[in-house]
Structure formats: C-alpha cells, structure tokens
Amino acid sequence: MKPYLSVRVWQKKINFFNIENANLDNSTVASFGNEWEAFSDFEDEEINFIAKDYFDIVNDEDVENKIVLDAGCGSGRWTKYIVNKAKHVELVDPSEAIFVAAKLLKKFSNVSISHASIDQLPFKDEHFDFIMSLGVIHHIPNMELALKHLTSKLKKDGKILLYIYYNLENRSIIYKAIFTISSVFRFLISKLPFTPKKIICEIIALIIYYPLSKFSKLILKLGFKNISKKIPLEYYKDKSIMIMRNDALDRFGTPLEQRFSKKYIEEILKKNNYKDITFSKHKPYYHLIATKR
Ligand SMILES: C[S@@+](CC[C@H](N)C(=O)[O-])C[C@H]1O[C@@H](n2cnc3c(N)ncnc32)[C@H](O)[C@@H]1O
C-alpha cells in the first residue's frame, strides 16, 4: 500500500494512508486528535510510572530487539517506554495525535509513523513480533474486525498486548449505578465542541477524580485496603492531576466506547487463534497478553 502523502514533522516522516471506510468513528478520532494535542507533555518519569500498570505482564524478551506495532498510538507514550529495547517500532493512528507522537519521539531513529487505521494497515501480513494496542479497540465500531486485522499482521508465536474496557462485571450494583449515571454525562459532554468539553472535563477531574482518589488513599492509609479498592477512581490515588485531567477528557469526551466481558474477550482471542491468554490481575481492567499460534 502506497501513502497518498508524506510530510516531515519534527525530523520524522509521516506517511498518510486512506482512512475512509476503515472501521473508525470520525467524531471519536477527531476528539482524540484534540485530546492528545492538549496532553502532549509527558515526562519520562510519568510515562515510566503509569507504564508499569500496563506492562506488568510483558517480559523484556517480548520486546527486546523486536519489530513492534503500536496500533492507535495516541501521543506515542507507550512507544517511548519501550523504544530503547525494540529494534523498530511502527506507530499508527488515524488522528492528529501522530504529530504529537512525532514530537515526543523525534530523537529516536528506530520509529516510523503512519496516519492510518487498524483496518487498513500498510504492512505486509505477519510482519510484527509484538503488537500493542492499549485503550484502542473498544473505540472502534467493529472491535472484532479490528482484532482480526491486527492479528493478520502478527507473526506466528508473536505476542499481542491489549487494554480493552471491561464491562464492570466484578463490581457492585452501586458502582454500576454510578457508572451508568456517568455514562449519561459522557453522552452529553462528548457531543460538545472541544473547548467547552475540555473545560467541563477539567472541572470533573478537579471536583470528582481528585477528591475521590485522595479519599481512597486516606482510607488505605487508615488500614482499610479492601474498602479503599472499592471506591470509584481509586486507580488514581497515586497518579498526578495531569493524568486525571487527561483521563477525565478521555472518559467523558469520547463519543464511542464499548465494554466487554472477560469471557467474550477470551472467546474472540481464541477465535483469532491465540493461546496463553493472560489477563493481568491488576487495574486497569482488562489488560492482557496473548500469543498467536
Ligand atoms: C484512548 S487513546 C489511546 C492512545 C494510546 N494507545 C495510549 O494509551 O496512550 C485511543 C486511540 O485510538 C485511536 N483510534 C481510534 N480509532 C482507530 C482505528 N480505527 N485505528 C487505529 N487507531 C484508532 C485514537 O485516535 C486514539 O489516539
């Protein structure tokens, strides 16, 4: 597949491919472009700290000297985390986030960036040793088809690392009720133009994310570990306000999100010929790694 355009940004060549009818939600992709432009200044320390939550199930040898695909790369923060170990990383995203990724990764020569969709990936089949797609395929209209296309680009015995939103199946009725209410707000907020959307999400981060996360930290300090874990937004207890602002915009600003059960995720991975499917026991739910047969 040939790019229809190539541009040089931050000393990086970005190839543009057709993304029409490529199994993506245009308003969601546009919203992510704005989001990553707003949240682009990731310090290495911050990236390394959060990355531990997602890469807890990844071994060094999974990425060391490997050809890697970062599918739905956003700002490119996870590539930055592994870039020194990998042989080469291809980053793909159909949003304007690719410009943010180009800036974040400007000093690395072993990365290439494409403006493309998971459903029209400009690489030959079985090209990659390791594919990571973190927080992406639940934002794609046909998630199963997206997984099929990703799988076709992975070598036999290659590994895939995914983070897919869970359907809260392990949560209490109260937690689910709070979540349902928040989804109504998301439905409304995600339809707003970017500036009011961002302002509202900043307020949500400040008056909901921050106090709840600090409250769960306090409960933990008082010795009630199990209660602390059940408090909504407990995940943010040790995260910076910047991450809370970024994630509030991600959660409330994104028009399309879908949620899946563990059983369903396992089923579609098996259908796509994966073995050794390992879900992390830790948040964020669900992130998992699997090997292609
Ligand atoms: C929540 S962000 C995650 C970004 C990055 N993986 C991270 O965790 O920082 C989701 C990303 O998926 C991208 N995306 C949406 N639809 C896509 C598609 N069809 N193909 C590839 N990426 C897509 C969005 O543009 C966005 O940057």
The ligand as a Gaussian input file, in Angstrom:
#p B3LYP/6-31G(d) Opt

LIG

0 1
 C       -7.517000       6.204000      24.379000
 S       -6.476000       6.588000      23.020000
 C       -5.105000       5.544000      23.418000
 C       -3.813000       6.044000      22.861000
 C       -2.583000       5.255000      23.303000
 N       -2.646000       3.875000      22.935000
 C       -2.405000       5.406000      24.794000
 O       -2.813000       4.517000      25.552000
 O       -1.862000       6.437000      25.208000
 C       -7.218000       5.732000      21.658000
 C       -6.505000       5.969000      20.328000
 O       -7.061000       5.088000      19.323000
 C       -7.072000       5.770000      18.108000
 N       -8.020000       5.114000      17.184000
 C       -9.353000       5.258000      17.094000
 N       -9.830000       4.536000      16.058000
 C       -8.761000       3.895000      15.500000
 C       -8.600000       2.999000      14.399000
 N       -9.635000       2.594000      13.660000
 N       -7.346000       2.569000      14.110000
 C       -6.284000       2.950000      14.861000
 N       -6.378000       3.798000      15.918000
 C       -7.615000       4.255000      16.225000
 C       -7.465000       7.195000      18.502000
 O       -7.176000       8.141000      17.506000
 C       -6.688000       7.386000      19.794000
 O       -5.455000       8.017000      19.606000

